[in-house]
Amino acid sequence: MRGFDLNELPDGTQDKLWQRGGFPRSYLAADDESSVAWRKNFIRTFLERDLAALGFGLSPALMGRFWTMLAHYHAQLWNGSEIAASLGVAPNTARAYLDALEQTYMIRRLLPRNTSHHELTTSHQTDGEYAVFIWRLVDSLENRPRRKPSAHPRNR
């Protein structure tokens, strides 16, 4: 189920929709503080619980950083190698993260108009305002107690 869209709301509410997003609990919250709190909880739940429950097995903190970086690519050509290098992961890992967000309907992948860039895709946040809160959530996730590091060479 998608959230509200502008055609379903009274005239003059586009700013509120842009700021709060289309999810009913966020949009209809009593005040901006309640709306922000709901969005933060939504993102935290999605990263920490929903992705794992759906079998993706991805690090919530790393996925949060990926999602934040992806938000900066809003409606631009996808460069998986650049994002992967920034995160310190392989390009196919970045592609898997992109696939996970697409499969959970958090992003929509659009094909480029220029067919000479057939190997590239654009990425579009369906609710772009959530990106504003992701960096705060990632910061709070990174400050949690950590698990014992793996034997991976990068962690030595």
C-alpha positions in Angstrom: 0.0 0.0 0.0 1.4 3.4 -1.0 1.1 6.5 1.2 -1.0 9.5 0.4 -0.4 11.4 -2.8 -1.2 15.0 -3.7 -4.3 14.1 -5.6 -5.9 12.6 -2.4 -5.2 15.6 -0.2 -6.8 19.1 0.0 -5.4 22.0 -2.0 -2.5 23.8 -0.4 -1.1 20.8 1.5 1.8 20.0 -0.8 4.4 21.5 1.6 3.2 19.4 4.4 3.2 16.3 2.2 6.8 17.0 1.1 8.0 17.6 4.6 6.2 14.7 6.3 5.9 12.2 3.5 2.8 10.2 2.5 2.7 7.6 5.2 -0.6 8.2 7.1 0.9 8.2 10.6 3.6 10.6 9.6 1.4 12.9 7.6 -1.5 12.9 10.1 0.7 13.3 13.2 -0.5 16.0 15.7 2.7 18.0 15.2 6.1 18.0 13.4 7.9 16.5 16.4 5.5 13.5 16.4 5.9 13.1 12.6 9.7 13.2 12.9 9.6 10.6 15.7 7.4 8.3 13.6 9.8 8.5 10.6 12.8 7.8 12.7 11.2 4.8 14.2 10.1 3.6 10.8 13.6 3.8 9.4 15.1 2.1 12.5 12.6 -0.7 12.3 13.1 -1.2 8.6 16.9 -1.3 9.0 17.1 -3.4 12.2 14.2 -5.7 12.0 12.4 -5.8 8.6 15.4 -6.4 6.4 16.5 -9.3 8.6 13.0 -10.7 8.8 12.8 -10.7 5.0 16.0 -12.7 4.8 18.4 -10.1 3.5 21.0 -10.5 6.3 22.5 -7.1 5.8 24.3 -4.9 8.4 21.8 -2.2 9.6 24.5 0.4 10.0 26.1 -0.3 6.6 22.7 -0.4 4.9 21.9 2.9 6.6 25.1 4.5 5.3 24.4 3.0 1.8 20.8 4.4 1.8 22.1 7.9 2.9 24.6 7.8 0.0 22.0 6.7 -2.4 19.8 9.6 -1.4 22.5 11.9 -2.6 22.2 10.2 -6.0 18.5 11.0 -6.1 17.5 10.9 -9.8 21.1 10.7 -11.1 22.9 8.0 -12.9 23.9 5.1 -10.6 27.6 4.5 -10.2 27.8 1.4 -8.1 31.6 1.4 -8.1 31.8 4.9 -6.7 29.4 4.1 -3.8 31.1 0.7 -3.2 34.5 2.3 -2.9 33.1 4.9 -0.5 31.7 2.2 1.7 34.7 -0.1 1.4 32.7 -3.0 -0.2 32.7 -4.7 -3.6 30.5 -3.2 -6.4 28.4 -6.4 -6.5 27.7 -5.9 -2.7 26.5 -2.3 -3.5 24.3 -3.8 -6.2 22.9 -6.3 -3.7 22.1 -3.4 -1.3 20.4 -1.5 -4.1 18.4 -4.6 -5.0 17.3 -5.1 -1.4 16.0 -1.5 -1.2 14.2 -1.9 -4.5 12.7 -5.3 -3.5 11.3 -3.7 -0.3 9.8 -0.8 -2.3 12.0 1.8 -0.6 13.4 3.0 -3.9 12.4 2.8 -7.5 15.0 2.1 -10.2 14.4 4.0 -13.4 16.1 3.2 -16.7 18.1 6.1 -18.2 16.7 7.8 -21.3 20.1 7.7 -23.0 20.5 4.2 -24.2 24.3 4.6 -24.5 24.4 4.3 -20.7 22.5 0.9 -20.7 24.7 -0.5 -17.9 23.8 2.4 -15.6 20.5 2.9 -13.8 19.1 5.8 -12.0 17.9 5.6 -8.6 14.9 7.5 -7.2 13.9 7.8 -3.6 10.2 7.2 -3.4 10.0 9.2 -0.1 13.1 11.4 -0.4 12.5 13.2 2.9 13.5 10.1 4.8 17.1 10.5 3.7 17.3 13.6 6.0 16.8 11.3 9.0 18.8 8.4 7.9 22.2 10.0 8.8 21.0 10.5 12.3 19.8 7.0 12.6 23.0 5.6 11.2 24.9 7.6 13.8 22.8 6.2 16.6 23.3 2.6 15.2 27.1 3.1 15.1 27.1 4.1 18.8 25.5 0.9 19.9 27.6 -1.9 21.5 29.3 -3.8 18.7 29.6 -7.5 18.1 33.0 -9.2 18.2 34.9 -8.4 15.0 35.1 -11.1 12.4 38.3 -12.6 11.2 38.1 -10.7 7.9 41.5 -9.1 7.1 40.0 -5.6 7.0 39.0 -6.0 10.7 42.5 -7.0 11.9 
